[in-house]
Amino acid sequence: MSDDRTSDDGLDRRSVLRFAGGAVAGAAVSAASAGPGAASPPSEIVMWDATSLARAIQARKVSCVEVMRAYLDHIDNVNPHVNAIVALQDRGGLLDQAQAHDDQLTRREPVGPLHGFPHAVKDLQPVKGVRFTQGSPIFRDVVATADSIPVERMRKAGAIYVGKTNTPEFGLGSHTFNPVYGVTRNAWDQTRSAGGSSGGAAVALALRMLPVADGSDYGGSLRNPAGWNHVVGFRTSAGRVPVHAKEDWLPSMGVTGPMARNVADLALLLSVQAGYDARAPLSMESGGEQFRGSLGGDMRGKRIAWAGDFGGFTPCEPGVLETCRAALKTFEAMGCVVEEAFPDYPLEKLWQSFIRLRGWQQGGAMLAYYNDPAARPLLKPEAVYEVETCLKLSAADVTADSTVRSEWSQAVRRFFERYDYLIAPTAQLFPFKAEETWPHEIAGHRMRTYHEWMKGVCLVTMAGCPALAVPAGFGPGNLPIGLQIVAPVQREMACLKLAAAYEAAAGQWTKRPPPLLNA
């Protein structure tokens, strides 16, 4: 096969190299004229979506070495402005790995869908040979000795690990900062929070430092940063993406899932992540192949419930609901029927059960550090809060709160007998100042805990449903917010199809780059 053959994307090898070389040359000129501290325009390679990049690599229209060099140059240029990627690995070693991936293609060996992709893993999962801090000074110098299951799968699919993406300490809170690596800044406004806890992943995606990204979600950690950085993130059903944990039979409400800049790329990564693994006995038998199929579908007549602020229970900053309601007009234009509704259940009772169950699960996992006199002073206040919430609980308390969760999930199941989807905002406010720890008040309502400002996503967590975050638009101050598309348990494909139809109908939201890219 000739290296000059045109691919399905209309890209030939000469065009690829011309784009890349011209962009690099232009970047140098722009950087020189803009002065120090200005970001340069990126290489065309990093601007491709992931599915196009995969086709170009596998068709030999661009080499893995060229891709790696383009991404590393771009990371060097952009990352200092936002601090999204941490634990960056040695350039020489990464280029050697990229060359080895090219050699596999030369030998015509079978390769995976992420072959040659530079990738950085959220720093709550171990990558063999890479620093694994979990954002905590307790683990500042720890280097992982093995891959997690999702990391193992992405490596087998061809990903090359360039580093980690930043996260809050132990993933606690929807604002990405920690004492090891510092704060990660929003892709659209560097004075603002990136969200979290997958904040580094979302910012790296939005600024084209990664083709796709992985993350995890307990209380909105794939949804909030996606909404705040104008990308997509997918909280999957429990067991869809297997994770080997210390406790297999009483699993956490936290799940692992994909992030991307468009829905097709999201499905591509999910197809790699999903599927049964014997080390995670509650993982689903169905594999990821289903997510490689068509995402097309007729959305006419689909009934969508708009939860809004859940009847005032999740107060929102002015502009959030208005921006989201404007986005709902796209669904109506697609032929969907949109009504304001949400499941009938006492929400304060549900919220209090969430607080206690989270304390039991998250606090229990950190109890050993709390009990260690040397480690306890290194825990941030939110970690101490979770442990001390756990210590107040009895087994009977946990059973009672788990029953509340089951009652709520059944109420949601009945609700989905009348509606196909539930839609709500990805956060109750726009990105706040990066120097804040968390918002203590929203629209005149005091937040009683560090996570109360995320109640609107935590209610969905308690239902166990898949929830796919898509951009809604930009509100006051030109700051982004998103919508979470919620479907019944294990109906990930339904989420993907509605999101894909919305993306197609919404027009330009996938093509608007953050100002930092100087596009």
DRENTI-574865 format. One line per field, with one value per residue (C-alpha): residue in three letters; y, x, z. Coordinates in steps of 0.001 Angstrom, whole numbers, plus 500000, padded with zeros to 6 digits. Example, Ala and Ser with C-alpha at 12.3 -4.5 7.8 and 13.67 -1.06 7.14 Angstrom:
<sites>
r	c(ALA  SER)
Y	c(495500  498940)
X	c(512300  513670)
Z	c(507800  507140)
</sites>
This chain:
<sites>
r	c(MET  SER  ASP  ASP  ARG  THR  SER  ASP  ASP  GLY  LEU  ASP  ARG  ARG  SER  VAL  LEU  ARG  PHE  ALA  GLY  GLY  ALA  VAL  ALA  GLY  ALA  ALA  VAL  SER  ALA  ALA  SER  ALA  GLY  PRO  GLY  ALA  ALA  SER  PRO  PRO  SER  GLU  ILE  VAL  MET  TRP  ASP  ALA  THR  SER  LEU  ALA  ARG  ALA  ILE  GLN  ALA  ARG  LYS  VAL  SER  CYS  VAL  GLU  VAL  MET  ARG  ALA  TYR  LEU  ASP  HIS  ILE  ASP  ASN  VAL  ASN  PRO  HIS  VAL  ASN  ALA  ILE  VAL  ALA  LEU  GLN  ASP  ARG  GLY  GLY  LEU  LEU  ASP  GLN  ALA  GLN  ALA  HIS  ASP  ASP  GLN  LEU  THR  ARG  ARG  GLU  PRO  VAL  GLY  PRO  LEU  HIS  GLY  PHE  PRO  HIS  ALA  VAL  LYS  ASP  LEU  GLN  PRO  VAL  LYS  GLY  VAL  ARG  PHE  THR  GLN  GLY  SER  PRO  ILE  PHE  ARG  ASP  VAL  VAL  ALA  THR  ALA  ASP  SER  ILE  PRO  VAL  GLU  ARG  MET  ARG  LYS  ALA  GLY  ALA  ILE  TYR  VAL  GLY  LYS  THR  ASN  THR  PRO  GLU  PHE  GLY  LEU  GLY  SER  HIS  THR  PHE  ASN  PRO  VAL  TYR  GLY  VAL  THR  ARG  ASN  ALA  TRP  ASP  GLN  THR  ARG  SER  ALA  GLY  GLY  SER  SER  GLY  GLY  ALA  ALA  VAL  ALA  LEU  ALA  LEU  ARG  MET  LEU  PRO  VAL  ALA  ASP  GLY  SER  ASP  TYR  GLY  GLY  SER  LEU  ARG  ASN  PRO  ALA  GLY  TRP  ASN  HIS  VAL  VAL  GLY  PHE  ARG  THR  SER  ALA  GLY  ARG  VAL  PRO  VAL  HIS  ALA  LYS  GLU  ASP  TRP  LEU  PRO  SER  MET  GLY  VAL  THR  GLY  PRO  MET  ALA  ARG  ASN  VAL  ALA  ASP  LEU  ALA  LEU  LEU  LEU  SER  VAL  GLN  ALA  GLY  TYR  ASP  ALA  ARG  ALA  PRO  LEU  SER  MET  GLU  SER  GLY  GLY  GLU  GLN  PHE  ARG  GLY  SER  LEU  GLY  GLY  ASP  MET  ARG  GLY  LYS  ARG  ILE  ALA  TRP  ALA  GLY  ASP  PHE  GLY  GLY  PHE  THR  PRO  CYS  GLU  PRO  GLY  VAL  LEU  GLU  THR  CYS  ARG  ALA  ALA  LEU  LYS  THR  PHE  GLU  ALA  MET  GLY  CYS  VAL  VAL  GLU  GLU  ALA  PHE  PRO  ASP  TYR  PRO  LEU  GLU  LYS  LEU  TRP  GLN  SER  PHE  ILE  ARG  LEU  ARG  GLY  TRP  GLN  GLN  GLY  GLY  ALA  MET  LEU  ALA  TYR  TYR  ASN  ASP  PRO  ALA  ALA  ARG  PRO  LEU  LEU  LYS  PRO  GLU  ALA  VAL  TYR  GLU  VAL  GLU  THR  CYS  LEU  LYS  LEU  SER  ALA  ALA  ASP  VAL  THR  ALA  ASP  SER  THR  VAL  ARG  SER  GLU  TRP  SER  GLN  ALA  VAL  ARG  ARG  PHE  PHE  GLU  ARG  TYR  ASP  TYR  LEU  ILE  ALA  PRO  THR  ALA  GLN  LEU  PHE  PRO  PHE  LYS  ALA  GLU  GLU  THR  TRP  PRO  HIS  GLU  ILE  ALA  GLY  HIS  ARG  MET  ARG  THR  TYR  HIS  GLU  TRP  MET  LYS  GLY  VAL  CYS  LEU  VAL  THR  MET  ALA  GLY  CYS  PRO  ALA  LEU  ALA  VAL  PRO  ALA  GLY  PHE  GLY  PRO  GLY  ASN  LEU  PRO  ILE  GLY  LEU  GLN  ILE  VAL  ALA  PRO  VAL  GLN  ARG  GLU  MET  ALA  CYS  LEU  LYS  LEU  ALA  ALA  ALA  TYR  GLU  ALA  ALA  ALA  GLY  GLN  TRP  THR  LYS  ARG  PRO  PRO  PRO  LEU  LEU  ASN  ALA)
Y	c(500000  503390  505889  508552  506873  509026  507660  507792  511070  512673  512647  511483  511225  514336  516348  515011  516030  519364  520135  519036  520834  523994  524101  523626  526355  528630  527869  529013  532283  532872  532106  534495  537301  536688  536738  534422  532848  532665  529288  528459  527082  523277  520713  519561  516009  516818  518489  515277  513361  509967  507857  509768  509457  505695  505302  507457  505473  502067  503085  504308  507865  509084  507236  506613  508513  511561  511381  511051  513919  516171  515440  515838  519159  520287  519176  521070  524168  524105  522134  524775  527033  524536  521731  518955  516286  515259  512654  513205  510433  510683  511858  509510  506467  507457  507932  504509  502990  504802  503400  499902  500466  501527  498371  496300  497939  497336  493640  493709  492441  492750  495957  497384  500383  502709  501731  504526  506793  508917  508477  509738  507883  509607  509444  507246  504177  502510  502348  500026  501969  505367  507505  506775  509468  509590  513288  512574  513479  510093  508497  511256  508893  505677  504050  501489  497911  496720  498027  498242  496296  499341  500382  496853  496867  500235  499133  495951  498126  500010  503064  504479  506024  509492  510278  510854  513343  515374  514664  515904  514068  510566  511932  513801  516851  518227  520685  519370  520446  518612  519243  517016  518580  521709  523035  522209  525158  525285  524867  527865  530262  529620  531634  529024  525478  522538  520571  517103  514685  513918  517557  516875  514452  516900  519809  517646  516589  520045  521431  518527  517149  513677  511970  510372  510190  507904  508922  507760  509012  508735  512126  513557  513187  512307  514625  517890  518348  517368  520054  522665  521977  521474  517788  514543  512119  508906  507548  503916  501374  499418  496502  497844  498647  496131  497394  495128  496556  495453  494628  492725  491913  495259  497495  501255  503562  504870  503616  504013  505379  507235  510905  512357  515395  513719  510784  508462  508802  508167  504910  503933  504096  502445  499536  498954  499465  497398  493656  490892  490208  487334  489572  491718  489077  491522  492844  492383  489459  491547  492869  496170  495098  496535  500041  499715  499581  502340  505123  506176  506064  507845  510035  511260  510658  509905  511200  513276  514402  517647  517569  521128  521870  518936  521213  523583  520828  521468  525282  526619  529733  532200  531287  527537  526490  529071  527799  524204  524996  526655  523400  521425  523160  521054  517878  519269  520091  516443  515401  514510  515364  517315  517730  518991  516026  513979  510816  511075  510424  512423  513905  515185  511659  510376  512994  512156  508476  509400  511255  508270  505646  507713  508060  504294  503532  506364  506938  503241  503014  505722  504533  503076  506483  508193  505738  506250  509154  509939  509914  511622  515155  514671  514056  517011  518061  516459  513096  513420  514300  511109  508900  510451  510060  506377  505953  507153  504426  501018  498058  498739  502315  501145  498636  501306  503727  501011  500332  504006  503759  500715  502516  505430  503211  501500  504891  505787  502457  503192  506703  505225  503378  506824  508450  507259  509668  512030  515163  517491  519963  518569  521037  523596  526467  527574  527074  528984  530657  528188  529477  528403  524923  524508  526813  527513  529154  528903  531341  532295  528688  527669  524424  522257  519900  520008  518014  519449  521690  518476  517069  517092  514488  512539  511770  510082  508169  506752  505435  503412  504632  505444  509203  510782  514418  516574  520309  522527  525797  528895  531115  534423  535167  532777  529836  526337  524048  520638  518318  514792  512355  509588  506272  503101  500829  499054  501137  502748  502370  504416  507231  507087  507187  510195  511992  511261  512592  515704  516237  516015  518411  520886  521753  523401  522491  519876  522324  525329  525265  526908  530340  529043  527085  530334  528530)
X	c(500000  501368  501946  500403  497017  494107  492169  488423  489047  490529  493971  497064  500546  501834  498876  499452  503092  502342  499694  501960  505043  503161  501462  504744  506404  503415  503490  507088  506305  503198  505008  507804  505379  503074  505927  506667  503702  501546  500386  501211  498744  498737  499796  496991  497575  496402  493274  491970  489285  490254  488465  490173  493532  493078  492279  495236  497675  496433  496386  500013  499033  500908  503410  503103  506379  504954  501821  503793  506105  503157  501379  504492  505315  501740  501781  505038  503445  499992  500185  502147  499085  496665  498568  496320  498952  501324  504072  505063  507364  510731  510414  513087  511464  508038  509408  511064  507702  506072  508717  508006  504322  505308  507394  504317  502483  505429  505313  501531  500795  497220  496829  494172  491858  494069  497307  499847  497581  499407  497407  497526  495615  493722  495994  493599  494627  498040  500168  503140  506364  504657  504266  500942  500147  496310  496912  498041  501366  501144  501908  504052  506920  505015  505618  503046  504225  501271  498510  494876  492371  491309  494944  495867  493070  494031  497666  496634  494576  497764  497837  501242  501268  502780  501862  498890  496023  495634  492958  491970  493403  491841  489357  487449  485614  484739  487648  491040  493851  496205  499412  501494  500852  498815  495675  494396  492846  489824  490441  488246  489232  492461  491236  488505  488182  488493  485952  486751  487691  488513  489502  492935  491419  488744  491181  493730  490983  489564  493022  493890  496683  495088  492927  490673  490780  489687  488128  485995  482773  481298  479645  479832  483547  483077  480097  480998  484434  482995  480333  482823  485316  482894  483662  481746  482051  480214  479324  478574  476412  478071  480017  480125  483845  485553  487784  489572  489051  489964  486268  484605  481183  480153  481265  481625  479178  482218  482624  485166  484297  485481  485827  486202  485490  482675  480336  481932  485299  483575  482120  485529  487187  484222  484503  488012  487125  483931  483529  483791  486957  487194  489098  485951  483269  480347  481409  478968  479354  478667  481836  482658  481907  478387  479836  481659  478355  476235  475141  472369  468725  465405  464828  461394  458821  461359  460039  462547  462020  463812  464644  465964  466755  464650  461881  464276  466145  469339  469558  471427  473440  471598  472157  472651  469039  468530  471558  470413  466825  468105  469940  466724  465277  467675  466066  462635  463843  464930  461318  461688  458936  460405  458488  459540  459451  461576  461030  458761  460798  461743  465016  466402  466064  467917  470665  471314  471603  474074  476231  476340  476875  479687  481247  481028  482576  485080  485882  486266  488825  490939  490561  494084  495598  493371  494527  498196  499616  502136  499584  496576  498059  498564  494845  492847  489778  487348  489087  488881  485179  484508  486369  484626  481265  482114  483080  479650  477825  476639  475936  472244  472723  474383  471597  468935  470655  471194  467460  466782  469033  467075  463763  465049  466378  462960  461263  463583  462823  459087  459745  461421  458190  456821  459973  462843  465412  466000  468101  469601  472517  476021  476555  474583  476898  479421  483164  484183  487509  490394  491689  488526  488304  484570  481533  479986  476845  474739  471914  471647  471617  474429  476198  476396  479088  481938  479891  476386  476861  476917  473611  472111  474603  474778  471050  471751  474663  472284  470006  472819  471904  474286  474634  476355  477465  477283  477887  474839  476495  478009  476401  477292  480996  481237  481687  480537  477964  476653  473664  473658  471620  470361  468897  467739  470349  472575  471184  474485  473703  470531  472587  475103  472444  470616  473915  475064  471804  472094  475688  474625  471720  473564  475977  479204  479744  482370  484265  484599  488139  489156  490763  494093  494596  494690  492735)
Z	c(500000  499022  501806  499554  499179  500379  503374  504038  505878  502749  504356  502523  503965  502204  503548  507028  507049  505424  508051  510879  509592  508680  512060  513885  511830  512339  516040  516257  514484  516601  519832  518942  518057  521003  523505  526414  528147  524999  523722  520099  517534  517668  515097  512813  514087  517604  516233  514656  516471  517849  515245  512418  514168  514556  510855  509835  511993  510905  507242  507632  506679  509733  511882  515597  516046  514252  516392  519598  518710  517813  521087  523239  521588  522163  525811  526366  524883  526497  529734  531707  531385  532966  534780  533462  532724  535515  535908  532265  531110  529353  525752  524436  525971  524634  521114  521358  522287  519379  517023  518345  517529  514007  513691  514545  511651  509337  510250  509604  513085  514400  516393  518671  518184  520267  518539  518868  520916  523503  526709  530291  533004  535795  538838  540794  538786  538710  535572  535929  536287  536634  539735  541483  544055  544105  544721  548287  549912  551628  548253  546794  545889  545134  541749  540609  540156  538053  535777  536815  534688  532594  532127  531113  528519  527043  526855  525026  522641  521753  524020  525023  528489  528500  532112  534386  534533  537692  540297  543763  546760  546696  544156  546874  545568  542153  542019  540908  543211  545541  547513  545229  541814  542524  540843  537368  535548  533295  529564  528711  531495  533390  536392  536954  538276  535900  537931  539124  540062  536410  535933  534474  531966  530818  530392  528553  526146  525580  524826  522494  524667  524470  521804  524475  528263  531054  534345  537217  538765  542247  542704  539201  538491  534824  534348  536097  534444  531062  531386  532591  529780  526861  526267  526851  529770  530556  533987  533187  535012  537814  536322  532773  533123  535431  538205  540653  544143  547654  548199  545361  546792  548290  545436  545657  543887  542010  538438  535649  532224  529113  528189  524688  522527  520608  521058  518477  520235  523572  522242  520841  524257  525991  523548  524926  528594  528794  529292  531850  533821  536304  538727  538986  539610  539370  535961  533076  530692  527601  525981  524364  520792  520947  521275  517950  516079  514633  516954  514596  515568  515165  518226  517137  519835  522577  525885  527853  531435  532307  536028  536173  539805  541057  542218  543997  545870  543884  543746  540733  540036  537769  534133  534587  534079  531332  529384  529777  528781  525616  524773  525303  522243  520161  521493  520656  517146  516848  517499  521167  523646  526573  529840  533255  535647  538042  540115  543157  546317  549448  548204  551522  552917  549855  550185  553834  552899  550159  552694  555025  552317  550826  554271  554726  551339  550918  554570  555235  552442  554124  557710  557895  557069  559632  562292  561388  563494  560750  557910  559500  559401  555657  554988  553723  555779  553322  553762  557543  557179  555227  557713  560707  558990  558557  562209  563361  561427  562571  560316  560840  559650  556456  555840  556347  553968  551387  551589  550877  547860  546653  547150  545087  542307  542118  541955  539062  537370  537546  536264  533184  532396  531438  530081  527913  529396  532292  531673  534281  534503  535059  537934  539918  539008  536426  537066  540185  540939  540925  544272  546119  547672  547044  546799  550191  548823  545672  544893  548552  549812  552169  551299  554418  553096  550589  548066  548511  545481  543427  544709  541220  539981  543264  543034  539699  541234  543853  541087  539489  536003  533165  532665  529677  529944  526813  526369  526866  525952  527491  530068  531713  531513  528531  530899  529851  531439  530384  530412  531831  529731  532028  530851  532673  534256  531704  528820  527860  524169  524608  526130  523297  520581  522013  522610  519048  517614  519797  518666  515016  515544  517763  514976  516016  519668  518838  516640  518964  520416  523701  523247  524586  521372  519350  516663)
</sites>
